[in-house]
Amino acid sequence: MSAQIIELNGVPAFAVVPVAEWNALLTRLEEVQDIADAKAARDSETFPAEFADRLLSGESPLRVWRSYRGQTLQTLAGACGVTRQMLSMIEHGKAKPSIDLLGKLADALGCDMGDLHG
């Protein structure tokens, strides 16, 4: 790489490179960033299209998450210290969970509280 160094008060302050080399550097940096992003995404959870379709159709987020995690109303209720009937009411929009319950549900389902807000 050829670069011209420009000094300011005797200290290197700027590097000037030919445009072709600059463009090659940018391309290389984008490739490195793409690789880093792919590695980070590899460790994150992904969801099937059916999961997203159910949420987009307006289905209860609690029901979608519970179903996706393979939990029954009874098992989730037990994990959160509430009744199956209460969770059913929340899933059907007849009741709203308290912040405390919402936190317990999110913990039990491995998601964020905001993911359960419908």
C-alpha positions in Angstrom: 0.0 0.0 0.0 1.2 3.4 -0.8 0.3 6.3 1.4 1.4 9.8 1.7 1.7 11.0 5.4 1.0 14.6 6.1 2.3 16.1 9.2 0.8 18.9 11.3 3.3 20.6 13.7 5.8 17.8 13.1 3.3 15.1 14.0 1.7 12.6 11.5 -1.9 13.8 11.2 -3.2 12.5 7.9 -2.6 9.6 5.5 -3.5 10.0 1.8 -4.0 6.9 -0.2 -4.9 6.4 -3.9 -8.6 6.0 -4.5 -8.3 2.5 -5.8 -6.5 1.4 -2.6 -9.0 3.2 -0.5 -11.9 1.4 -2.2 -10.1 -2.0 -1.8 -9.7 -1.2 1.9 -13.4 -0.4 2.3 -14.4 -3.6 0.5 -12.1 -5.6 2.8 -13.5 -3.9 5.9 -17.0 -4.7 4.8 -16.1 -8.3 4.3 -14.5 -8.5 7.8 -17.7 -6.9 9.3 -19.9 -9.4 7.4 -17.9 -12.3 8.8 -18.1 -10.8 12.4 -21.9 -10.3 11.9 -22.3 -13.9 10.7 -20.4 -15.3 13.7 -22.5 -13.2 16.1 -25.8 -14.4 14.4 -24.7 -18.0 14.6 -25.0 -17.8 18.4 -28.4 -16.1 18.4 -31.8 -17.8 18.4 -33.7 -18.0 15.2 -37.4 -18.6 14.7 -39.3 -20.4 12.0 -41.6 -18.5 9.6 -44.7 -20.1 11.3 -43.7 -18.4 14.5 -43.5 -15.0 12.9 -46.7 -15.6 10.9 -48.6 -16.3 14.0 -47.4 -13.2 15.7 -48.1 -11.1 12.6 -51.6 -12.5 12.3 -52.4 -11.0 15.7 -52.4 -14.2 17.7 -51.6 -13.7 21.4 -47.8 -13.4 21.8 -48.0 -15.4 25.1 -49.8 -18.3 23.3 -47.3 -18.2 20.5 -44.3 -18.2 22.8 -45.8 -20.9 25.1 -46.6 -23.1 22.1 -43.1 -22.5 20.6 -41.4 -23.5 23.8 -43.6 -26.6 24.1 -45.3 -25.6 27.4 -48.9 -26.3 28.4 -50.9 -23.7 30.2 -50.6 -25.8 33.3 -46.8 -26.1 33.2 -46.3 -22.4 32.5 -48.7 -21.5 35.2 -46.9 -23.7 37.7 -43.5 -22.2 36.8 -44.9 -18.7 37.3 -47.1 -19.3 40.4 -50.4 -18.5 38.9 -53.4 -20.6 37.8 -53.9 -22.1 34.4 -57.2 -20.1 34.2 -55.3 -16.8 34.7 -52.9 -17.6 31.8 -55.9 -18.6 29.6 -57.6 -15.2 30.4 -54.4 -13.4 29.5 -54.0 -15.3 26.2 -57.6 -14.5 25.3 -57.2 -10.8 26.1 -59.6 -10.9 29.0 -56.9 -10.0 31.6 -53.5 -8.2 31.5 -50.5 -9.6 33.5 -48.9 -7.5 36.2 -45.4 -6.4 35.5 -44.2 -9.0 38.1 -46.1 -11.8 36.3 -44.9 -10.5 32.9 -41.3 -10.8 34.1 -41.9 -14.4 35.4 -43.5 -15.4 32.1 -40.6 -13.9 30.1 -38.1 -15.8 32.3 -40.0 -19.0 32.0 -40.3 -18.7 28.2 -36.8 -17.4 27.6 -37.8 -14.1 26.0 -38.0 -10.5 26.8 -40.9 -8.9 28.5 -41.6 -6.8 25.4 -41.9 -9.9 23.3 -45.1 -10.8 25.3 -46.8 -7.5 24.9 -49.6 -7.8 22.5 
